[in-house]
Amino acid sequence: MQLTDAIQQVKEGLGLKYDFTIVMMGFALLLARLLPTFVLTPMVGGDTTPTEVKLGLGVIIGMVCFPVIEPSLRQIPTGPVTFMAILLKEIFIGFTISFIVSIVFDAAQVAGQLVDNMSGTNQAQIMVPSIQTSVSLYASLKLQLFITLFLTLNGHHIVIDALASSFRSIPLEAFPRFSNGFWPFFDVVIRVFADMMRISLALAAPVLLATFLTDLALGMINRVAPQVQVFFVAMQIKPAVTVLIVFTSMHLIMTRVTREYGVMFEWMRRALQLMG
């Protein structure tokens, strides 16, 4: 049996109506939109998850979403220049979605670093073998906590559904139309970045306020009794106050993050709508 006959039998067995070259080009464009969300965002574990696992997950999701792009395979350009332009367009869409999906997780890291700086625990670095780097205590705690909450709330299902739906609003063979103009889209991107700063300050606010009041109280004690070494006393009091406040306000933080996930999904839908 010749190779061409074997390929033809495989095509008939899989029910493919197109040439393998067209199928592989369409699948490459599909992965260009999907993979940035799985590789660059902490949605499936962040840096603690091996890149091979995230790539494999993206390929599996791409195989599931392939029937969605099948009607677009006839219109995919085969010229090298036009195909590269379409590929860059898909990468741009993928990076945009991954940027929006990352806002709450990036805000968690920023909030944790603020807490570590204010409480003095930034000097305590822990080595994480899976990512081969040192991280601060509360930054790692908040990030892993929010990833667990995101997966528990099935947020990854919403992201995958939005990715699959984006192929209907922005087909593979078409460029973003920006029906409302370029500025509304870039305004969304700017507001997403501003939201990241707002969320990080809101998440770190209880500890920032508690450590500020602790510093204020120690400063007043130092004014009354200058012989008291408040600097060394603060090194012991502020970490204890931080632990107490973090675990006391944990339910408030979780409730706030749940609402922020809804805002994040709304920004993602808005960005896809403006590009369509």
Beta strands, then each sheet from edge to edge (+ up, - down):
strand 1: 125-128
strand 2: 133-136
sheet 1: 1+ 2-
end
